[in-house]
Structures are given as C-alpha cells and as structure tokens.
Amino acid sequence: MAIFRGATLTIPMIIMVMDARKVTVLLTTGISTLAIGLILSFWMEDASCKDIFAATAAYAAALVVFVGTWSRKEGAMN
C-alpha cells in the first residue's frame, strides 16, 4: 500500500517535470485525479461519498500546488 501511495504522487510529478507543456500538465493532473477518484471509490467500499470526495480533492490540491510552485520557480509553462 505504501508503494501505491508514493507512486500516485510521484509518477504524475515526474511526467509533468519531464514535459512541462501546458497540455501535458493539465492532462496529467486531470487524468491522475480522475483515476484516483475511481480507484478510491472501488477500494473504500465502506466510505461515504463525502469521504471519497475529500480524499480526491486533497490529492488534486497536492498536484495543483506542485504545478503552481514548480512552474513559477522554473519558468515553465510559458
């Protein structure tokens, strides 16, 4: 489970660092967030909808913060 948790944040970040075009960053963030939402909805069978929504929103927020801070620091996404 720890490998899954680490990979869910690390893999999208690596993709976004390797190809910093706006389209790649937006698609990676969107697809990753959608995939995590679907995975959580299947794995968290006892969770309510608000729990899955909160977890997915927190995941999306982490990716968006990474994109915002990294793109400003590196001057990417021009």
Rosetta constraint file for C-alpha pairs under 8 A:
AtomPair CA 1 CA 5 HARMONIC 6.33 0.50
AtomPair CA 2 CA 6 HARMONIC 6.21 0.50
AtomPair CA 3 CA 7 HARMONIC 5.96 0.50
AtomPair CA 4 CA 8 HARMONIC 6.09 0.50
AtomPair CA 5 CA 9 HARMONIC 7.10 0.50
AtomPair CA 6 CA 10 HARMONIC 6.01 0.50
AtomPair CA 7 CA 11 HARMONIC 5.48 0.50
AtomPair CA 8 CA 12 HARMONIC 7.03 0.50
AtomPair CA 8 CA 32 HARMONIC 7.82 0.50
AtomPair CA 8 CA 36 HARMONIC 7.83 0.50
AtomPair CA 9 CA 13 HARMONIC 6.38 0.50
AtomPair CA 9 CA 63 HARMONIC 7.43 0.50
AtomPair CA 10 CA 14 HARMONIC 6.13 0.50
AtomPair CA 11 CA 15 HARMONIC 6.29 0.50
AtomPair CA 12 CA 16 HARMONIC 6.18 0.50
AtomPair CA 12 CA 28 HARMONIC 6.21 0.50
AtomPair CA 12 CA 29 HARMONIC 7.15 0.50
AtomPair CA 12 CA 32 HARMONIC 6.96 0.50
AtomPair CA 13 CA 17 HARMONIC 6.12 0.50
AtomPair CA 13 CA 63 HARMONIC 7.56 0.50
AtomPair CA 13 CA 66 HARMONIC 7.72 0.50
AtomPair CA 14 CA 18 HARMONIC 6.08 0.50
AtomPair CA 15 CA 19 HARMONIC 6.24 0.50
AtomPair CA 15 CA 28 HARMONIC 7.47 0.50
AtomPair CA 16 CA 20 HARMONIC 5.37 0.50
AtomPair CA 16 CA 24 HARMONIC 6.77 0.50
AtomPair CA 16 CA 25 HARMONIC 5.41 0.50
AtomPair CA 16 CA 28 HARMONIC 7.13 0.50
AtomPair CA 16 CA 67 HARMONIC 7.94 0.50
AtomPair CA 19 CA 24 HARMONIC 6.62 0.50
AtomPair CA 19 CA 25 HARMONIC 7.73 0.50
AtomPair CA 20 CA 24 HARMONIC 6.64 0.50
AtomPair CA 20 CA 25 HARMONIC 6.28 0.50
AtomPair CA 20 CA 76 HARMONIC 6.21 0.50
AtomPair CA 20 CA 77 HARMONIC 5.91 0.50
AtomPair CA 21 CA 25 HARMONIC 6.26 0.50
AtomPair CA 21 CA 76 HARMONIC 7.68 0.50
AtomPair CA 21 CA 77 HARMONIC 5.49 0.50
AtomPair CA 21 CA 78 HARMONIC 7.92 0.50
AtomPair CA 22 CA 26 HARMONIC 6.05 0.50
AtomPair CA 22 CA 77 HARMONIC 5.52 0.50
AtomPair CA 22 CA 78 HARMONIC 7.98 0.50
AtomPair CA 23 CA 27 HARMONIC 5.99 0.50
AtomPair CA 24 CA 28 HARMONIC 5.87 0.50
AtomPair CA 25 CA 29 HARMONIC 6.08 0.50
AtomPair CA 25 CA 67 HARMONIC 7.63 0.50
AtomPair CA 26 CA 30 HARMONIC 6.03 0.50
AtomPair CA 27 CA 31 HARMONIC 5.83 0.50
AtomPair CA 28 CA 32 HARMONIC 5.84 0.50
AtomPair CA 29 CA 33 HARMONIC 6.05 0.50
AtomPair CA 29 CA 60 HARMONIC 7.26 0.50
AtomPair CA 29 CA 63 HARMONIC 6.60 0.50
AtomPair CA 29 CA 64 HARMONIC 7.54 0.50
AtomPair CA 30 CA 34 HARMONIC 6.14 0.50
AtomPair CA 31 CA 35 HARMONIC 6.03 0.50
AtomPair CA 32 CA 36 HARMONIC 6.11 0.50
AtomPair CA 33 CA 37 HARMONIC 6.15 0.50
AtomPair CA 33 CA 56 HARMONIC 6.66 0.50
AtomPair CA 33 CA 59 HARMONIC 6.98 0.50
AtomPair CA 33 CA 60 HARMONIC 5.80 0.50
AtomPair CA 34 CA 38 HARMONIC 6.27 0.50
AtomPair CA 35 CA 39 HARMONIC 6.05 0.50
AtomPair CA 36 CA 40 HARMONIC 5.94 0.50
AtomPair CA 36 CA 56 HARMONIC 6.62 0.50
AtomPair CA 37 CA 41 HARMONIC 6.13 0.50
AtomPair CA 37 CA 52 HARMONIC 6.97 0.50
AtomPair CA 37 CA 53 HARMONIC 7.53 0.50
AtomPair CA 37 CA 56 HARMONIC 5.47 0.50
AtomPair CA 38 CA 42 HARMONIC 6.46 0.50
AtomPair CA 39 CA 43 HARMONIC 6.13 0.50
AtomPair CA 40 CA 44 HARMONIC 5.52 0.50
AtomPair CA 40 CA 52 HARMONIC 6.42 0.50
AtomPair CA 41 CA 45 HARMONIC 6.77 0.50
AtomPair CA 41 CA 52 HARMONIC 6.41 0.50
AtomPair CA 44 CA 52 HARMONIC 7.69 0.50
AtomPair CA 47 CA 51 HARMONIC 5.98 0.50
AtomPair CA 47 CA 52 HARMONIC 6.81 0.50
AtomPair CA 48 CA 52 HARMONIC 6.67 0.50
AtomPair CA 49 CA 53 HARMONIC 6.08 0.50
AtomPair CA 50 CA 54 HARMONIC 5.98 0.50
AtomPair CA 51 CA 55 HARMONIC 6.21 0.50
AtomPair CA 52 CA 56 HARMONIC 6.09 0.50
AtomPair CA 53 CA 57 HARMONIC 6.00 0.50
AtomPair CA 54 CA 58 HARMONIC 6.13 0.50
AtomPair CA 55 CA 59 HARMONIC 6.26 0.50
AtomPair CA 56 CA 60 HARMONIC 6.18 0.50
AtomPair CA 57 CA 61 HARMONIC 6.04 0.50
AtomPair CA 58 CA 62 HARMONIC 6.28 0.50
AtomPair CA 59 CA 63 HARMONIC 6.52 0.50
AtomPair CA 60 CA 64 HARMONIC 6.12 0.50
AtomPair CA 61 CA 65 HARMONIC 6.04 0.50
AtomPair CA 62 CA 66 HARMONIC 6.26 0.50
AtomPair CA 63 CA 67 HARMONIC 6.20 0.50
AtomPair CA 64 CA 68 HARMONIC 6.06 0.50
AtomPair CA 65 CA 69 HARMONIC 6.07 0.50
AtomPair CA 66 CA 70 HARMONIC 5.80 0.50
AtomPair CA 67 CA 71 HARMONIC 5.78 0.50
AtomPair CA 68 CA 72 HARMONIC 6.28 0.50
AtomPair CA 69 CA 73 HARMONIC 6.14 0.50
AtomPair CA 70 CA 74 HARMONIC 5.96 0.50
AtomPair CA 70 CA 76 HARMONIC 7.79 0.50
AtomPair CA 71 CA 75 HARMONIC 5.51 0.50
AtomPair CA 71 CA 76 HARMONIC 4.71 0.50
AtomPair CA 71 CA 77 HARMONIC 6.23 0.50
AtomPair CA 72 CA 76 HARMONIC 6.78 0.50
